[in-house]
Amino acid sequence: MLKIQPRKLIDLIKRPILTDKSTRMLEENQYCFSVAKSAKKSEIKQAIEYIFEVKVIKVNTLNPPLKKRTVGRFKGHKPQFKKAIIQLKPEDKIDLFPES
C-alpha cells in the first residue's frame, strides 16, 4: 500500500456533499465527499482513515458530466469535481453535524 504524507492526504478531501440522496445514504453508513480530480481510490481510503480515524470498507468514485451554463451572452461550464462514496464498517461513524 502506498504511504502518502499526511499533508497531501488532507488536501485530497475537499468537502462533504450534502444532498437529499447523500443524507439518505447516511443510514447505510455511506458518506459522500468531493475529492481532488487526480485522487485514486487507495489514496482516498487512506485520507478518510487518517482524517476521521475510521475503517473504510469500500470506495466508489465517479466524475459527474460537464454541464454547460449561459449567463447573458457568455457561455461556459460549471466547475468539474470528482465524487467519492465511502462505506464504513458498521461500528464506525463520521460526525458531519457536530453539536457545537
N, C-alpha and C positions, 0 to 999 in steps of 0.2 A: 504494500500500500504506500502511496506517495506521502511524504511528510512535507507539509507546507508551513511556512512561517505564520504565526498567529495573526500578524498584522494583515497579511493577504487574505486569510480566512474571513476576517471581519469585513473586508471590503467586498467579498463575493456576494454577501446577502445585503440587499438594498432596503427592502421594506416588506412587511406582511401585506397581502392582498385581502381586503375585507369586502366581500360581496355577499349577496344572499346565498349563493351556492357554497361559497367558502365557509360561511358560518354554519351551514347545514353539515358540512364535512367535518366540523369540529367534533360532532357527536361520534363520528367513526375514528377519532384520533388522527385526523389528517389535517395538515396545515398548508396554506398556500403562501409562497414568497416570490417576490420579484428578485431575480438574481442577475449577476453580470452576464452579458451576452456570451462571453468566452468560457463560462464555468462548465465543468464536466460534472457528471453525476457523483463520482467519487469525491471530488472536491466539495461539492455541495453537502454531501453527507458528513464529511469531516468538519465543515464550518458549522453546521447545525449542532453537531455533537459537542463541539468546542464552546460555542457561544451559550447554548441553553443547558448544557450538561444533561442531555437525554440520550437514549439509544434509538437510532433510526433503523427501521426495518427495510423500507423501500423508498426510492426516489424516482418520481416521474417528471420529465421535463417536456415543455412544449414552447414553440415560438408562434405566438398568435400572428395572423396575417397582417400585412401592411394595410392601413386604412387611409384613404385619401380625404382631405379636408379642403374646403374652399372658404376663404374669408374675403368677401368683396370680389375683387378681380384677381386675387392672389390664390394660387393653388399650391398645395403642399401635402405633407404626410404627417400623421401622428407619430410620436416617437416610438421606436421599436424597443421591446423588452423581452426577456426570457422569463417564463413562469415555471416554478418548481413546486410540485405537490409532494409533501413529505408525510410518510406514515410512520408513527412512533409505536414503540411497544405499549401494550395496554396499561402498564403501571406508570408510564411516563406521561408528562403533560407540560405544555408550554403556556405560560400565563400571558396572553395577549392583552388582557384588560385588567391591569393591576388596580387594587382598591384605592390607593392614594399615591 
